[in-house]
Amino acid sequence: MIKLIVGSKGSGKTKTLITMCNDAVKNTDGCVVCIEKAMSLQFSIVPQVRLIHADAYNISGYDEFYGFISGVLAGNYDIKDIFVDGILRIGNRDLDGLGVLLDRIQALVKDEVTVVVTVSTDVENLPASVSKYLD
C-alpha cells in the first residue's frame, strides 16, 4: 500500500514522516525502514528504524531506486513499513516518472508492506498517475 505526504517545501512533510516512522516501530510486528536523500533524519528517527542514506548507494533516478527497494525487500522479508523522504530529488523532480515508479512499487509490495513517500509539490501539480495514491 502506498501513502503520500504532499506539500510545498516547508509545509511539515518531513516532520509528519518522522512521527509516522517512529510510531510505526511501536505498532508493527516487523521491521521499519526509512530511506532519505539527504542525511538529516539520523537524530530524529528512533534507533529501531533502519535508516538508509540513498546518496551512500549512488541512487539516481527512479529505475535505480526501484532496484534498490527491490533489493532491500529481498534482503529482509520482515519489512512491514518503508518511509521515503525526498523522492523527487532522487528522480529529478519528474512527476510523471514518479507515477510509473509508484505503480511499480505498488505491484511489488501489494498490501504486505506500507510505503509512505513525501512529495514536495502542491497537490494541484500532481498528475493523475500520482494523485490516485492520495488518501
ABEGO torsion letter per residue (X at the ends): XBBBBBEBBGAGAAAAAAAAAAAAAAABABBBBBBBABBAAAAABBAABBBBBAAAAGBBEAAAAAAAAAAAAAABAABABBBBBGAAAAAGGBAAAAAAAAAAAAAAAEAABBBBBBBBBBAAABBAAAAAABX
